[in-house]
Amino acid sequence: MTNNFKIVLTKNLTYFFVVFGLYIIQTTPGLLSIWGVKPLLVLPAAICVAILEDELQGGILGAFAGLLCDTTSFTSFGYNAIMFLILCITAAFLVMFAIQPGLASTVSVCAGALLIRNVVEHFFFYFIWGYEGTGSLYITRIIPNVIWSCIWVPPIYWLIKRIKKWFDKRMEV
Amino acid sequence: MSDFFRSRNFKILAAVFVVLAAFFLQAIRTGDLATLLSDVTSTVVAPIQGWTASVSGSIGDFFGNIISSQRTAQENQQLREEINKLNKKMIEFESYKRQNEQYKQFLGLKEQNPDFDFVPASVTARDHNDRFGSFVIDQGSAQGIKPRDPVITPEGLVGIVSEVGITSSKVMTILDPALNVGAFNIRTADTGIVTGSIPLAVDGMCRMNYLPRESTAGAGDLITTSGSDTEGLFPKNLVIGTLKEIIPETSGLSLYAVIEPAANIPNIKEVFVITSFLGQGEGRK
């Protein structure tokens, strides 16, 4: 096992532990909850990795983040894993072909991903079942969740960037 | 872009997608039964969630007591000062006190309902996207819990177990529109169905449908389970909540009532899962 391989492996394990820690924070009862709205932290973390690294690392990390969310979510098991996998790969391609990586673009991509995720979930798990008042969820839950989650993107982006920089320096050495 | 589809990365990501899709389809096919991957993931995650939930709960209780004492300081100043002194001691003995309360409630519930078998559980996680107060508890199939076991607190009905893992379970509450509970008004003897409603769930309320037009039900009436649902999901006479308001249905053929659940669903920390009761699983005769 070469030194570079060990460093890459350790870096990816670090990303996994960061996502796991963020998952614990986002699901702990009463923590980071404002008027009943809690942020989704793991998807922005996986998207940051997809943007700063590549589609493979981002996709795998997104699938892992989605699996963690599936253990507490009311949606069918695997929904979040598949959704996050696709969103992270898309984010990586956007940066590869269309936009410059940076904090502002990362926040925009995260906002778009969170919105898509919430809208698709709303459609398949509320709207098609004919529950009354589903439109109000956009005002009471979906948009507040996106805004509150996006507020946490800058510190998460900074953390992922620092981790990448630290490990990249060791690889150069 | 076309190079990507021929690359090794694409093959790895496609394989991951296929595996996840297989688990997803399996989860849909089996309904409320957890998959192997779900069991493994939740078994690893559940103990850590339990620890962080208890730490968060202790910190929240401590600051919550201080803040609430400040709000009512004028009327209860002396008592609040005593409570603040006791809070410092409470932090040290919090885990033993909570356990002791659980066992007392367990005994009280058992004395009122001798045919119940139940398992005490703690709330360890709430989904970030939770809209109906659903949560995860730290007990699962290893402790005898099965899907559709009723979940209660000493105050009243909370919901049912929707998914069971080895060491954790998901609970669907009565605020969820997907759950229907046969209900009974103790004062007027009206029967109906208690279910969730998205607009009401925001305020922590639910609704009781199919009240007859000539019903004399009014605010303050106590609503309990009727024990007459077709699948024998809930035992009889479990308190659901209090009637707040009667509203005619848009069709005008019946009424519905807004119900305030007796259990404080958004802030629950400890629950009991009824694993067995007389009449469980028996349909309406």
Interface residues (C-beta under 8 A of the other chain):
Chain A: Y23 I24 Q26 T27 T28 P29 G30 L31 G36 K38 P39 L40 L41 D54 E55 L56 G59 I60 A63 G66 L67 L68 C69 D70 T71 T72 S73 F74 S76 F77 G78 Y79 A81 I82 L85 I86 I89 F93 F97 N118 E121 Y126 W129 Y131 E132 G133 T134 S136 L137 T140 R141 N145
Chain B: M1 F4 N9 I12 L13 V16 F17 L20 A21 F23 F24 L25 Q26 A27 I28 A34 T35 L37 S38 T41 S42 V45 I48 Q49 T52 A53 S56 G57 G60 V123 T124 A125 R126 D127 H128 N129 D130 R131 F132 S134 F135 V136 S162 G165 S168 K170 M172 D176 P177 A178 S197 I198 P199 V202 P266 K269
